Amino acid sequence: MRLGVNVPNFGPGTDPGALRAWAQTVEGLGFDLLMVSDHVVVTPDVAEQYPAPFYEPFTTLSWLAGVTERLRLGTTVLIAPYRHPLLTARMAANLNRLSDGRLVLGIASGWARQEFAALGVPFERRGELTDDVLRALRAAREDTEDYRAGPLPLWIGGNSDAGIRRAVRLGDAWHPLRNTLPWLRAAVERMAAIAGERPVPGFAPRVVLRITDAPVTGPDRLAGEGTIDQVAADLDELRLLGADTVVLDPFDGDPGETLHPAAKWRMLAAVADRMNLHPRREHP
């Protein structure tokens, strides 16, 4: 099982230097994957949770590809309806080629009604438009020379049965976001039931990373929350549930955290040490 990190590409502490430091920290600790989020217009509904500056994911990941070496780079999640399917396919193909096949594309249909309105995209058609983008990406993956650098995994985000069905039809993996272990156990069974006789997609959840001194108890404890022992046990269980990759999300919801990333880096270092990741060694 591989481990990734969701890095904040928004908020008052985020700038090119901070993004570079995040990428080099994540790669240096031995994590496999770095992912960023997607918003195009910081409308009031977006700004309430993810304030400006918000760095667009394709341009951000293109730049980070140049300051990293082996780290896979991806989106959790790209809001598919915001861009024309052919534009998304072309940008993804180019980025995959430029990064030597390191791109992972997580995709979802979106939630921010005001942002949809600002972009002139009908919110009510977001599911249909998401499917259009996925079909274009799958077609491009088969026909475009740029994908000869490596395959482009398509992860389907969303915690609903609609997301699972989309993953079964059009994706390579299902990518649920931030939930409890009991929910994830049941969701894996639900995914198998929905797939039926069709191939079951991979399982690549994004979980919180919140390391505490004292154990966190109760039915609402999220996977990845608690002592380092609890976090390690959660990761072991997700591996047994069939997770190919688990993405750790250290963001707690306060944009002010972006001004002080060192605390999150210490949590990542604790996980890297506990899970015996292999840091990148500098050449002599």
TORKE-615434 format. One record per residue (C-alpha): residue in three letters; x, y, z. Coordinates in steps of 0.5 Angstrom, whole numbers, plus 500, padded with zeros to 3 digits. Example, Ala and Ser with C-alpha at 12.3 -4.5 7.8 and 13.67 -1.06 7.14 Angstrom:
<sites>
ALA525491516/SER527498514/
</sites>
This chain:
<sites>
MET500500500/ARG503507498/LEU502513502/GLY500520500/VAL499527502/ASN494532501/VAL497539501/PRO494546502/ASN494550495/PHE490555498/GLY490560504/PRO494566507/GLY500562508/THR501559501/ASP505562496/PRO510559491/GLY516558497/ALA511554501/LEU508550496/ARG516548494/ALA517547502/TRP511542502/ALA513538496/GLN520537498/THR518535505/VAL513530503/GLU518527498/GLY524527503/LEU520524508/GLY519518503/PHE511519501/ASP509517494/LEU504522492/LEU503529493/MET495532492/VAL492539491/SER485541491/ASP481545485/HIS477551485/VAL477556479/VAL473562482/VAL474564490/THR466565490/PRO464567497/ASP462559498/VAL469557497/ALA472563501/GLU469561507/GLN473554507/TYR478555502/PRO480563502/ALA485566497/PRO490565494/PHE488559491/TYR493556486/GLU490552480/PRO492545480/PHE494544473/THR499550473/THR501548481/LEU503541479/SER506543473/TRP511547477/LEU512542483/ALA514537477/GLY520541476/VAL522541483/THR521534485/GLU524528482/ARG520521484/LEU514524487/ARG507522484/LEU503528483/GLY495529483/THR488532484/THR484531490/VAL479532487/LEU479536480/ILE472539479/ALA471536472/PRO465540470/TYR469547470/ARG473545464/HIS471543457/PRO473535457/LEU478536451/LEU481542455/THR482537461/ALA484531457/ARG490536453/MET492539460/ALA492532463/ALA496529457/ASN501534457/LEU502534465/ASN503527465/ARG508527459/LEU512533462/SER512529469/ASP515523466/GLY508519468/ARG507521475/LEU500524474/VAL494521478/LEU488525477/GLY482525482/ILE476527479/ALA469529482/SER463533480/GLY463539485/TRP459542490/ALA460550490/ARG453553487/GLN456560487/GLU462558483/PHE458554478/ALA454560477/ALA461564476/LEU463560471/GLY457559467/VAL456552468/PRO449549470/PHE450546477/GLU444541475/ARG448538470/ARG454537474/GLY454529474/GLU453528466/LEU459533465/THR463529470/ASP462523466/ASP463527459/VAL470529462/LEU472522464/ARG470519457/ALA474524454/LEU480522459/ARG479515458/ALA479516450/ALA485520450/ARG489515455/GLU488510449/ASP490514443/THR495520446/GLU502519445/ASP503523451/TYR501518456/ARG506513453/ALA510516459/GLY506512464/PRO499510465/LEU494516468/PRO490513474/LEU483516474/TRP480516481/ILE473518482/GLY472522489/GLY465522493/ASN462519498/SER456517495/ASP453511492/ALA453515485/GLY461516486/ILE462509487/ARG457507481/ARG461512477/ALA468509479/VAL465502477/ARG463505470/LEU469510468/GLY474510474/ASP480506476/ALA479507483/TRP474510488/HIS477516492/PRO472517498/LEU474523503/ARG475523510/ASN470518514/THR470513520/LEU473506519/PRO466503520/TRP464507515/LEU470505510/ARG469498512/ALA461498510/ALA463502504/VAL468497501/GLU463492502/ARG458497498/MET463498493/ALA463490491/ALA456490491/ILE455495486/ALA460492482/GLY457486482/GLU460482476/ARG464488473/PRO471489476/VAL471492483/PRO475499482/GLY481500486/PHE480503493/ALA484510495/PRO481513501/ARG483520503/VAL483520511/VAL485526516/LEU492526519/ARG491529526/ILE496526531/THR494527539/ASP497526545/ALA492522548/PRO487517545/VAL481519541/THR475515543/GLY468515541/PRO464513534/ASP465519531/ARG473518531/LEU475519524/ALA480514521/GLY487518522/GLU485521528/GLY488520535/THR495517537/ILE501515533/ASP499508535/GLN491509533/VAL494512526/ALA498506525/ALA493501526/ASP488505522/LEU493505516/ASP494497517/GLU486496517/LEU486500511/ARG491496507/LEU487490509/LEU481493506/GLY485493500/ALA487500499/ASP492501494/THR494508496/VAL492512502/VAL492520502/LEU493523509/ASP490530509/PRO493534515/PHE488540514/ASP484541520/GLY479546517/ASP483553519/PRO486557514/GLY491560519/GLU494553519/THR497555513/LEU502560516/HIS505554520/PRO506548516/ALA512546521/ALA507542526/LYS504538520/TRP510536518/ARG512533524/MET506529524/LEU508527517/ALA515525520/ALA512521525/VAL508517520/ALA514516516/ASP518514521/ARG512509524/MET511506517/ASN518505515/LEU518510509/HIS524510506/PRO527518505/ARG530520499/ARG537520499/GLU541526496/HIS547523492/PRO554525494/
</sites>
